């Protein structure tokens, strides 16, 4: 672990040749090779060294790096003679889907086509030097940007065959970030088209390919077998709950603390642990995300590094548009509490809109949640899936989510802040003005497209509660949908300094002309419910006098709100 810290380098040879900071992960080569698995799918959160490890695999095995043992000298893998003889002896096909992020199927398919065309151009010497003859030359030349789809899905299979014939050895296939197009397809709405194409491509490349020696795929998620892996019965899946390769991705605590000692940050260990520890792979705990550690070693400053390396668009969409259950769960998570839910590691993207458990499974796979505990096997079998206790991974993730919630109200930031001020001051007229401005502009932001928020205002007001939770965290405790008195209140805002600040109870109701003649009557019904159910009981039990408890009824009619 010597050398200058370099940020963003994902090529193994660059790190080694320039003597940049590097933590030895070459044991991954040995563990994978000795596993004997034909096709290995490894899911890890983003920025956890997947691309660097794939570069390391390519440069260890590929004939293109023959006689480059210098890259591995001094590392763990080079201690065994049999691996020194293995280096540079296989044809390797390496490709990455990491940059495929277009918003329509045609564009995504063209980006995949371009990757395939580039691979064929790289190996054009097979045609130029006469190693391919007859119909195979016709196929080779047919691989272009306007090729039929059946040619594209068969192309990697055929390239494997050509390389096998040339080198006399089956190929090693490396596919990095295989699921990036899948996530974009889900977010922007062309999932079914992409799944059909990808299933054919993967079947030809990884299943019905007699010229394949071994393969590794990496990604953030393990997309369900029914989606794209239905034909792959030779697939070994390694997820974040698997013990295989547990220390191969990410930094262990021993590695992190050693680096902190070496770079003069011995006194920062507990601070770094609180911010960047928390990841668990299989039974191996105290895994740190490399991206944040590298940035800290480079700057010496704590910051939100890993959580801000991408748009987090999918996570934002799922939480923002999620139902009351998801938002209530996040209310607990942001308070440092845990949640309990079954986890299915086979992510079914088309269930994310309707299944909150699928959402939390995705957040676990993506690194935003960590496992605290799980139920024993007998209970797992009864439920169908393991029941996990989950919490936010670390302080960095918590700060990212707080920023995400604030972002929900960016378009109405002034009105939102003014509403909060009016609430704290007890200015009912101003509360109505600003709340209506906020609701008018942000209701649709919480829509799923199938269940408009104004028809199901719980999506809006539970998101609104999360906003209050984040913005009032310094002086207040905000809770929702909890028991008090003889019922469950909607929102309670409890001051941490009961002598200085008042408490608040908010009740939300949707106007129904069959129940109340006017919106004012709906407000009155909400206020009456607060009294009838005795919602202030929890507050008075803590010594807060009734005169310091403010009660408000919120009545919704479409995007119009009346507060009383």
C-alpha positions in Angstrom: 0.0 0.0 0.0 2.5 2.6 -1.1 2.4 5.3 -3.7 0.3 8.3 -4.5 -3.5 8.0 -4.2 -5.0 8.3 -7.6 -8.8 8.8 -8.0 -10.9 7.1 -10.7 -8.3 4.8 -12.3 -9.9 1.5 -13.2 -7.1 0.0 -15.3 -5.0 -2.5 -13.4 -1.9 -1.9 -15.4 -2.0 1.9 -14.9 -2.1 1.5 -11.2 0.8 -1.0 -11.2 3.0 0.7 -13.7 2.7 4.1 -12.1 3.0 2.7 -8.5 -0.3 4.3 -7.4 -2.0 3.2 -4.2 -3.3 -0.3 -4.5 -4.6 -2.9 -2.1 -3.8 -6.4 -3.3 -7.0 -8.2 -4.4 -5.3 -10.9 -6.5 -6.5 -13.6 -4.2 -9.7 -13.1 -6.2 -8.0 -14.7 -9.2 -7.1 -17.8 -7.3 -10.5 -18.1 -5.6 -12.4 -17.8 -8.8 -10.1 -20.1 -10.9 -10.2 -22.8 -8.3 -14.0 -22.6 -7.9 -14.4 -24.3 -11.3 -17.6 -22.4 -11.9 -18.3 -22.0 -15.7 -20.3 -18.7 -15.5 -20.1 -16.6 -12.3 -22.3 -13.6 -11.7 -21.1 -11.3 -8.9 -23.3 -8.5 -7.6 -21.7 -5.7 -5.6 -22.6 -2.0 -5.0 -21.3 0.6 -7.4 -17.7 1.9 -6.9 -16.6 -1.3 -5.1 -13.8 -2.3 -7.4 -15.7 -4.4 -9.9 -14.3 -2.8 -13.0 -10.7 -2.8 -11.5 -11.0 -6.5 -10.7 -12.3 -7.3 -14.1 -9.3 -5.4 -15.6 -7.0 -7.4 -13.3 -8.6 -10.7 -14.5 -8.2 -9.7 -18.2 -4.6 -8.7 -17.7 -3.8 -11.9 -15.8 -5.3 -14.4 -18.3 -5.3 -12.6 -21.6 -2.8 -13.6 -24.4 -2.7 -9.9 -25.1 -0.8 -9.5 -21.8 1.6 -12.4 -22.3 5.0 -11.8 -20.7 3.4 -9.1 -18.5 4.1 -10.9 -15.2 5.7 -7.7 -14.0 2.2 -6.4 -13.3 1.7 -9.1 -10.7 5.2 -9.3 -9.1 5.1 -8.8 -5.4 1.3 -9.6 -5.2 -0.3 -12.6 -3.6 -1.1 -14.5 -6.8 2.5 -14.4 -7.9 3.7 -16.5 -5.0 2.5 -19.7 -6.6 4.4 -21.1 -9.5 1.4 -22.6 -11.2 -0.3 -19.2 -11.5 2.9 -17.7 -12.8 2.7 -20.2 -15.7 -1.0 -19.5 -16.2 -0.6 -15.8 -16.8 -1.2 -14.6 -20.3 -2.4 -18.0 -21.7 -6.1 -17.5 -22.7 -8.0 -15.6 -25.3 -10.2 -13.2 -23.4 -13.2 -11.3 -24.6 -13.8 -8.3 -22.3 -16.7 -5.9 -22.6 -18.6 -3.5 -20.3 -22.1 -2.1 -20.3 -21.3 0.5 -17.7 -21.8 3.5 -20.0 -25.0 2.3 -21.6 -27.5 4.7 -20.2 -29.7 5.8 -23.0 -33.4 6.4 -22.5 -34.9 4.3 -25.3 -34.5 0.7 -26.5 -33.2 1.6 -30.0 -30.4 3.7 -28.6 -29.4 1.1 -26.0 -29.4 -1.6 -28.6 -27.1 0.6 -30.9 -24.7 1.1 -28.0 -24.5 -2.7 -27.5 -24.0 -3.1 -31.2 -21.2 -0.6 -31.1 -19.4 -2.6 -28.4 -19.8 -5.8 -30.4 -18.6 -4.1 -33.6 -15.5 -2.7 -31.8 -14.6 -6.2 -30.6 -14.8 -7.6 -34.1 -12.7 -4.7 -35.4 -10.1 -5.4 -32.7 -9.8 -9.0 -34.0 -10.0 -8.3 -37.7 -6.6 -9.9 -38.1 -8.5 -13.2 -38.1 -10.0 -12.3 -41.5 -7.0 -10.3 -42.9 -4.6 -13.1 -42.2 -6.9 -15.8 -43.6 -7.7 -17.7 -40.4 -11.4 -17.4 -41.2 -12.8 -18.8 -44.4 -16.0 -19.0 -46.4 -19.3 -18.4 -44.7 -17.5 -17.4 -41.5 -16.0 -14.4 -43.4 -19.5 -13.4 -44.5 -20.7 -13.6 -40.9 -17.7 -11.6 -39.7 -18.4 -8.9 -42.3 -22.1 -8.9 -41.4 -21.3 -7.6 -37.9 -21.9 -3.9 -38.3 -24.1 -1.2 -36.9 -27.1 -2.1 -39.1 -26.8 -5.9 -38.6 -30.0 -7.9 -38.0 -30.7 -8.6 -34.3 -30.1 -12.3 -34.8 -26.6 -11.6 -35.9 -25.9 -9.4 -32.9 -27.2 -11.9 -30.4 -25.0 -14.6 -32.0 -21.9 -12.5 -32.5 -20.1 -13.1 -29.2 -20.7 -16.9 -29.6 -19.1 -16.7 -33.1 -16.2 -14.6 -32.0 -15.5 -17.2 -29.3 -15.4 -19.9 -32.0 -13.0 -17.9 -34.2 -10.6 -17.2 -31.3 -10.8 -20.9 -30.2 -9.8 -21.9 -33.7 -6.9 -19.5 -33.8 -5.4 -20.0 -30.3 -6.5 -23.6 -29.7 -8.0 -22.7 -26.3 -11.5 -21.8 -25.3 -12.1 -18.2 -24.4 -12.6 -16.4 -21.0 -15.6 -14.0 -21.2 -15.7 -10.9 -19.0 -18.8 -8.7 -18.9 -18.7 -5.8 -16.5 -21.8 -4.0 -15.2 -24.2 -6.2 -17.1 -27.3 -4.7 -15.5 -26.8 -1.0 -16.2 -29.0 -1.0 -19.2 -31.6 -3.0 -17.2 -31.9 -0.2 -14.6 -32.2 2.5 -17.3 -34.9 0.4 -19.1 -36.9 0.1 -15.9 -36.7 3.8 -15.1 -37.6 5.0 -18.6 -40.0 2.3 -19.7 -38.6 -0.2 -22.3 -38.0 -3.1 -20.0 -39.8 -5.8 -22.0 -38.0 -5.0 -25.2 -34.6 -5.0 -23.6 -35.2 -8.2 -21.7 -36.1 -10.1 -24.9 -32.9 -9.0 -26.6 -30.7 -9.6 -23.6 -32.0 -13.0 -23.0 -31.1 -14.1 -26.5 -27.7 -12.5 -26.3 -26.8 -14.1 -23.0 -28.2 -17.5 -24.0 -26.0 -17.6 -27.1 -22.9 -16.2 -25.3 -23.0 -18.1 -22.0 -25.2 -21.1 -22.4 -25.0 -22.7 -25.8 -21.4 -21.7 -26.4 -19.0 -24.8 -26.6 -16.0 -22.4 -27.1 -16.4 -20.8 -23.6 -13.9 -21.8 -20.9 -15.1 -19.6 -18.1 -17.0 -16.4 -17.7 -17.5 -13.6 -15.1 -20.3 -11.1 -15.1 -20.5 -8.3 -12.6 -23.3 -5.9 -11.7 -25.1 -4.1 -8.9 -28.1 -6.4 -8.8 -29.0 -10.0 -9.5 -31.8 -9.6 -12.0 -34.3 -12.4 -11.7 -33.7 -15.6 -13.5 -37.1 -15.4 -15.2 -36.1 -12.1 -16.7 -32.9 -12.7 -18.6 -31.2 -15.9 -17.2 -34.1 -18.4 -17.8 -31.9 -20.5 -20.1 -28.7 -20.4 -18.0 -28.5 -23.5 -15.8 -24.7 -23.2 -15.5 -24.8 -19.8 -13.7 -23.2 -19.4 -10.2 -24.7 -16.4 -8.5 -22.7 -14.5 -5.8 -24.7 -11.8 -4.0 -24.0 -9.6 -1.1 -25.2 -12.3 1.3 -22.9 -15.0 -0.2 -19.6 -15.9 1.5 -17.7 -16.3 -1.8 -15.3 -13.5 -2.7 -16.3 -11.6 0.4 -13.0 -9.7 0.7 -12.4 -9.4 -3.0 -14.5 -6.3 -3.5 -14.3 -3.3 -1.1 -11.7 -2.8 1.7 -11.6 -4.7 4.9 -11.2 -2.8 8.2 -7.7 -4.1 8.5 -6.8 -2.8 5.1 -8.4 0.6 5.8 -6.8 1.1 9.2 -3.5 0.1 7.7 -3.9 2.7 5.0 -4.9 5.3 7.6 -1.7 4.5 9.6 0.5 4.8 6.5 -1.0 8.1 5.3 -0.9 9.8 8.7 -4.6 9.5 9.7 -4.2 7.2 12.7 -6.3 9.5 14.8 -9.2 9.4 12.3 -10.1 5.7 12.5 -13.3 6.0 14.5 -14.6 8.9 12.4 -13.9 7.1 9.2 -15.5 3.9 10.6 -18.7 5.8 11.5 -18.9 7.4 8.0 -17.8 4.6 5.7 -18.0 1.2 7.4 -21.2 -0.9 7.5 -21.1 -3.1 4.4 -21.4 -6.8 5.0 -20.7 -9.5 2.4 -21.8 -12.9 3.5 -20.5 -13.4 7.1 -17.7 -10.9 6.6 -18.5 -7.6 8.3 -16.8 -4.2 8.5 -16.3 -3.8 4.7 -15.7 -0.2 3.6 -16.5 1.3 0.2 -13.2 2.0 -1.6 -14.3 5.2 -3.3 -14.9 7.1 -0.1 -11.7 5.7 1.5 -9.6 6.8 -1.5 -11.1 10.2 -1.5 -10.5 10.6 2.2 -6.9 9.4 1.9 -6.5 12.0 -0.9 -8.0 14.9 0.8 -8.0 14.1 4.5 -11.6 15.4 4.7 -14.9 13.6 5.5 -17.5 14.0 2.7 -20.3 12.4 0.8 -18.2 10.7 -1.8 -19.6 7.2 -2.7 -23.3 8.3 -2.3 -22.8 11.1 -4.8 -21.0 9.3 -7.6 -24.1 8.8 -9.7 -27.6 10.3 -10.0 -29.3 7.7 -7.7 -32.2 8.2 -10.1 -33.7 4.7 -9.5 -33.5 4.9 -5.7 -35.0 8.4 -5.7 -37.8 7.3 -7.9 -38.6 4.2 -5.8 -38.7 6.1 -2.5 -40.4 9.2 -3.8 -43.2 7.3 -5.5 -43.4 4.6 -2.9 -46.5 4.0 -0.8 -47.0 5.0 2.8 -45.3 1.8 4.0 -42.1 2.6 2.2 -42.0 6.2 3.4 -42.8 5.2 7.0 -40.0 2.7 6.8 -37.6 5.5 5.7 -38.9 7.6 8.5 -37.5 5.0 10.9 -34.3 4.4 8.9 -33.5 8.1 9.0 -34.0 8.1 12.7 -31.3 5.4 13.1 -33.8 2.6 13.6 -34.0 -0.7 11.8 -36.8 -2.3 9.7 -37.7 -6.0 9.2 -38.7 -7.4 5.8 -38.2 -10.5 3.7 -35.4 -10.2 1.1 -35.5 -11.8 -2.3 -32.1 -11.3 -4.0 -33.5 -12.0 -7.4 -34.6 -8.5 -8.3 -37.8 -8.5 -10.3 -37.9 -5.0 -11.7 -41.5 -5.1 -12.8 -42.5 -5.7 -9.2 -40.8 -2.6 -7.8 -43.8 -0.4 -8.3 -46.1 -2.7 -6.3 -43.9 -4.6 -3.8 -42.2 -2.7 -1.1 -40.2 -5.8 -0.1 -38.7 -5.8 -3.6 -37.7 -2.2 -3.1 -35.8 -2.9 0.1 -34.2 -6.0 -1.6 -32.9 -3.6 -4.3 -31.6 -1.1 -1.7 -29.8 -3.9 0.1 -28.1 -5.1 -3.1 -27.2 -1.6 -4.0 -25.4 -1.0 -0.7 -27.8 1.6 0.8 -29.0 -0.8 3.5 -27.0 -3.3 5.7 -28.0 -6.5 7.4 -28.1 -6.4 11.2 -29.7 -9.8 11.7 -31.9 -12.4 10.1 -34.3 -15.1 11.2 -33.2 -18.7 11.7 -33.8 -21.2 8.9 -37.1 -22.7 10.3 -38.8 -19.3 10.1 -37.3 -18.5 6.7 -38.9 -21.6 5.2 -42.3 -20.7 6.5 -42.1 -17.2 5.0 -40.6 -18.2 1.6 -37.8 -15.7 1.8 -35.3 -14.9 4.6 -36.6 -12.2 7.0 -33.8 -9.6 7.5 -33.3 -6.8 10.0 -32.0 -3.9 7.9 -30.6 -0.4 8.6 -29.0 2.4 6.7 -25.4 1.4 6.0 -23.6 4.3 7.5 -23.6 8.1 8.1 -22.6 8.8 4.5 -25.7 7.0 3.2 -27.9 8.8 5.8 -26.7 12.2 4.6 -27.3 11.2 1.0 -30.9 10.3 1.7 -31.5 13.5 3.7 -30.2 15.5 0.7 -32.5 13.4 -1.6 -35.6 14.2 0.5 -34.7 17.9 0.5 -34.4 17.7 -3.3 -38.0 16.6 -3.6 -39.0 20.2 -2.7 -36.4 22.1 -4.6 -38.9 23.4 -7.1 -40.8 25.0 -4.3 -38.0 25.6 -1.9 -39.0 29.1 -0.9 -42.7 28.2 -0.4 -41.8 25.0 1.5 -39.4 26.9 3.8 -42.0 29.6 4.4 -44.6 26.9 5.2 -42.3 25.4 7.8 -41.7 28.9 9.3 -45.4 29.6 9.4 -46.2 26.3 11.0 -43.6 27.0 13.8 -45.0 30.5 14.3 -48.6 29.4 14.3 -49.6 31.6 11.3 -52.6 29.7 9.9 -53.2 32.1 7.0 -49.6 31.9 5.8 -49.7 28.1 6.2 -52.6 27.8 3.8 -51.0 30.1 1.2 -47.7 28.3 1.2 -49.0 24.8 1.6 -51.2 25.2 -1.5 -48.3 26.5 -3.5 -46.2 23.5 -2.5 -49.0 21.0 -3.1 -49.8 22.4 -6.5 -46.3 22.1 -7.8 -45.2 18.9 -6.0 -48.2 16.6 -6.0 -47.3 15.2 -9.4 -43.7 14.7 -8.4 -44.9 11.9 -6.1 -47.0 10.3 -8.8 -46.3 6.8 -10.1 -48.3 7.5 -13.3 -50.8 4.9 -12.4 -52.0 6.3 -9.0 -52.0 10.1 -9.2 -51.1 11.6 -5.8 -54.2 13.8 -5.7 -56.3 10.6 -5.7 -54.0 9.0 -3.1 -52.6 11.9 -1.1 -50.8 9.6 1.3 -48.0 9.4 -1.2 -47.7 13.2 -1.0 -48.1 13.8 2.7 -45.8 10.9 3.8 -43.2 12.4 1.6 -44.0 15.7 3.1 -43.5 14.2 6.6 -40.0 12.9 5.5 -39.3 16.5 4.5 -40.3 17.8 7.9 -38.3 15.0 9.6 -35.1 16.1 7.8 -35.6 19.8 8.1 -36.7 19.8 11.8 -34.3 17.1 13.0 -32.2 19.6 15.1 -35.1 20.8 17.3 -38.0 18.3 16.9 -38.8 14.7 16.7 -41.2 14.0 13.8 -43.3 10.7 13.8 -46.2 9.5 11.8 -48.9 6.9 11.9 -48.2 5.9 15.5 -50.6 4.9 18.3 -51.6 7.5 20.8 -54.8 7.7 22.9 -57.4 5.6 21.1 -56.1 5.7 17.6 -53.3 6.4 15.2 -52.4 10.0 14.5 -51.1 11.1 11.1 -48.2 13.3 12.2 -46.8 14.4 15.5 -44.0 17.0 15.9 -42.5 16.8 19.4 -40.1 19.5 20.5 -36.8 18.4 22.0 -36.9 21.5 24.3 -40.5 21.3 25.6 -40.0 24.6 27.6 -39.0 26.6 24.5 -41.0 25.1 21.6 -44.7 23.9 21.1 -45.7 20.5 19.9 -47.9 19.8 16.9 -50.5 17.2 15.8 -51.4 17.1 12.1 -54.3 15.1 10.8 -54.9 14.6 7.0 -58.2 13.9 5.4 -59.4 13.7 1.8 -62.6 15.6 1.0 -65.5 13.3 0.2 -68.7 15.1 -0.7 -70.7 12.1 0.5 -69.3 12.6 4.0 -68.9 16.4 4.3 -70.7 19.2 2.5 -67.6 21.5 2.2 -63.8 21.4 2.6 -64.2 23.3 5.9 -66.3 20.4 7.2 -63.5 18.0 6.3 -61.1 20.2 8.3 -63.6 20.2 11.2 -63.8 16.4 11.0 -60.0 16.1 11.1 -59.8 18.3 14.2 -62.7 16.4 15.8 -60.8 13.1 15.2 -57.8 14.5 17.0 -59.9 15.3 20.0 -62.1 12.1 20.0 -59.1 9.8 19.6 -57.1 11.6 22.3 -54.0 11.9 20.1 -52.3 14.3 22.5 -52.0 11.6 25.1 -48.4 10.7 24.3 -47.4 14.4 24.5 -49.2 15.1 27.8 -47.7 11.9 29.3 -44.3 13.5 28.7 -45.3 16.6 30.6 -46.2 18.9 27.7 -49.2 21.0 28.8 -52.2 21.1 26.5 -51.9 24.8 25.8 -48.5 24.0 24.2 -49.9 21.5 21.8 -51.1 22.9 18.4 -53.6 20.8 16.4 -54.2 21.2 12.7 -56.5 19.5 10.3 -55.5 19.3 6.6 -58.2 18.7 4.0 -57.3 17.6 0.5 -59.5 18.2 -2.6 -57.5 17.3 -5.7 -54.4 19.5 -5.5 -56.2 22.0 -3.2 -55.4 22.0 0.5 -57.3 23.7 3.4 -55.7 23.9 6.8 -57.6 24.7 10.0 
